[in-house]
Amino acid sequence: MVTNVSSFGRSGLYDWIIQRLTAVVLASYTFFLLGIFILNPDLDYEQWHGIFSSFGMRFYTLLAMLSVCAHAWVGMWTISTDYLTDDMLGSKAVAVRFVFQVVCALVFLAYLVWAIQILWGIS
């Protein structure tokens, strides 16, 4: 079995499992938020703030954000390895793929840090 160090998991199977698990977390979070909107059609800021002030909701939202980052990483890694190939880019493929993956990782990290700052009120 070949292990690629730039892959999120240890193999394609682990990446597939990570994407499926994170998809379940994201779907459940989406349905949970839809439930809040449906059950509270006149939701105002104070109620919204109250919902997101609880530790459980902050934790669930953080779990959803981590899932977004992991899910997106696996997807973008797959895109970079499938489409940024030697056939398309020649000898520059490895460098282009590396830069693409680093930029994606930095963007995901920035979004995650920003979400943590928003959720936990860190200035």
Rosetta blueprint (number, residue, H / E / L):
1 M L
2 V L
3 T L
4 N L
5 V L
6 S L
7 S L
8 F L
9 G L
10 R L
11 S L
12 G H
13 L H
14 Y H
15 D H
16 W H
17 I H
18 I H
19 Q H
20 R H
21 L H
22 T H
23 A H
24 V H
25 V H
26 L H
27 A H
28 S H
29 Y H
30 T H
31 F H
32 F H
33 L H
34 L H
35 G H
36 I H
37 F H
38 I H
39 L H
40 N L
41 P L
42 D L
43 L L
44 D L
45 Y H
46 E H
47 Q H
48 W H
49 H H
50 G H
51 I H
52 F H
53 S H
54 S L
55 F H
56 G H
57 M H
58 R H
59 F H
60 Y H
61 T H
62 L H
63 L H
64 A H
65 M H
66 L H
67 S H
68 V H
69 C H
70 A H
71 H H
72 A H
73 W H
74 V H
75 G H
76 M H
77 W H
78 T H
79 I H
80 S H
81 T H
82 D H
83 Y H
84 L L
85 T L
86 D H
87 D H
88 M H
89 L H
90 G H
91 S H
92 K H
93 A H
94 V H
95 A H
96 V H
97 R H
98 F H
99 V H
100 F H
101 Q H
102 V H
103 V H
104 C H
105 A H
106 L H
107 V H
108 F H
109 L H
110 A H
111 Y H
112 L H
113 V H
114 W H
115 A H
116 I H
117 Q H
118 I H
119 L H
120 W H
121 G L
122 I L
123 S L
